[in-house]
Amino acid sequence: MGDSEADKLENYLAEKAKQDHEKEQESEPLSAYDACVLKESAQIHELIAEARKGTGY
């Protein structure tokens, strides 16, 4: 299973995004930096999903 690193990364990012989202509920709206990071994270997830489709995973 050569893509376990990608799985770990994806799980880490998903968990981090969930934690950040929970923190957000308690605090002020997203800063521009946080909004950018979340957008980039979403694009990374899309790229991972596309790569998996291309390799048959």
N, C-alpha and C positions, 0 to 999 in steps of 0.2 A: 504494500500500500504506500506508494510514493508520495501521495498528496496529504499525508497526515499533518505536515507542517502547515499546509493551507487550511486544513480543518481546524487546527489549533488556533491559527490566526483569526479565522472567521469566528470561532466561538469566543475568543478573547474580545474581538471588536463588538460582537453582539452583546456580550455581557457588559462591556464598558458603556456602550450606547444606552443600555437599559438603566444602568446606574446613573449615568448622566441625566437621563430623562427623569428619573425619580427625584434627583437633586433639583432639577429645573422646576418641578412642581412646587417646591418650597421657596424658590428664590425668584429673582427678577428674570425677565425675558432673556433670551439668548443674546450674548454679545455677537458682534460681527464675526469675531474669530471663531467662536463656537459654532455659529451657523455655517461657516466655511468648512470647518472640520467635519461636521455632520454630513454636509453635501458631498465632500470628498469620500467619506466613509461609505456612503450609499453608492457612489460610483465604483468604488473598489469591490463592493459586494456584487454589483452587476457584472463587473469584469470577471470575477471568480466564477460566477454562475455561467457566464458565456464560455469561459475556458473549460469548465467541466462538461458542458454540452458538447464542445468540440472534441474532447478526448474520450467521451463515452461514459463519464462518471455520472 
